[in-house]
């Protein structure tokens, strides 16, 4: 009996040791299971297109699949609120973009600029104002003149109330001395679809949103809100060259759950950076109209804070939203 008891104890120790070793191996090997990236806007919007384009190339640089999960609606608040409850284990990341920041200053939200850890910035693109192919507006001058004659009657779609495109259009109103009727949607994709269908007079968005529709002749570009014409789209005039000195756009990147291991953040950063430099990705990005703009982790952190302060001041100065009323 004594030998049986001793044998049982030794067997338990052996099995326990094996399980512990396996556990240690799994812990040391990262990533070892699929990584989820939450996009709080709809399928087909600019942020969604950016991440799904990266998704095609990331398998070269990560040993596990990357899953894109869309949580659209509510100005991205529900998506980010859900993300706050996720574990900081390196298997859950979020799309972190201009509207992520503008929304926290337009109204009170459960999260703020410090709620997530910036990992890498991927894209920075100016906004552009698009109209249906059969629109009576042939240029930005036509649009502005009509808006002045009929204040608040021109319907302009955006990607969500309090989001980046909404705020940028509000800023453009001030620059142009006009008022329009803002029509929010659950992301840039639905906003563009509304313009194609003629349900609105125009849509404010940014590349790659609207690129297929422009190339297909379903939409026309009245103006790009950049300092100079975009090399990728040289035929589209800027607002500045049409007499309105206005430039503003949107950036898009990746952020981690607060408390995520910096080493895991670095692995994800390096994978995305490698994908950005991949020849296959560059071909896909050009085709989709994606304008890349790399910022590493520390630079991106600083940039996000600067952008937060910029939009806070714009919102306060223009008395927008209800956060600071």
Buried (B, 14 or more C-beta within 10 A) or exposed (E): EEEEEEEEEEEEEEEEEEEEEEEEEEEEEBBEEEBBBBBBBBBBBBBBBBBBBBBBBBEEBBEBEBEBEBBBBBBBBBBBBBBEEBEBBBBBBBBBBBBBBBBBBBBEBEBEBEBBBBBBBBBBBBBBBBBBBEBEBEBBBBBBEBBEEEEEEBBBBBBBBBBBBBBBBBBBBBBBEBBBBBBBBBBBBBBBBBBBEEBBBBBBBBBBBBBBBBEEEBBBBBBBBBEEBBEBBEEBBBBBEBEBEBBBBBBBBBBBBBEBEEEBBEBBBBBBBBBBEBEEBBEBBEEBBBBBBBBBBEEBBEBBBEBBEBBBEBBBEEEBBEBEE
